[in-house]
């Protein structure tokens, strides 16, 4: 299982490196920031699909799994290091015991909103 996790994480990081070649620096002024409505929609979708496993409390298997692997904070809503591509990859493809979510369950627009919600506190 550790090998599978290492492979998945390696693929995710490789995808980020390929997507952003060395020296690439996006123009932060022109980068579209999510608006408050998208963040609020993301919160609603997160509460429905993600909070049952990734919320606060000892009965949340996703939070417990992240905590056992040393992720701090383990509660996704408290993190400031998540990126939209990583969030979208995990939601669409699953990881470890987290299931994948099809577009019929979480639409692309709702997935964009979840990413906007979970990255709202990231430093820009």
FENBEL-V63182 format. One record per backbone hydrogen bond with DSSP energy under -1.0 kcal/mol. NH is the residue of the N-H (numbers start at 0). CO is the residue of the C=O. Records with the same first field share a line. If there is no record, write none. Layout:
NH->CO, CO
//
This chain:
4->0
5->1
6->2
7->3
8->4
9->5
10->6
11->7
12->8
13->9
14->10
15->11
16->12
17->13
18->14
19->15
23->20
27->25
30->26
38->34
39->35
40->36
41->37
42->38
43->39
44->40
45->41
46->42
47->43
48->44
49->45
50->45
52->49
53->49
54->50
59->56
61->52
62->52
63->59
64->60
65->61
66->62
67->63
68->64
69->66
70->65
77->74
78->75
86->82
87->83
88->84
89->85
90->86
91->87
92->88
93->89
94->97
97->94
100->90
104->101
105->101
110->106
111->107
112->108
113->109
114->110
115->111
116->112
117->113
118->114
121->118
//
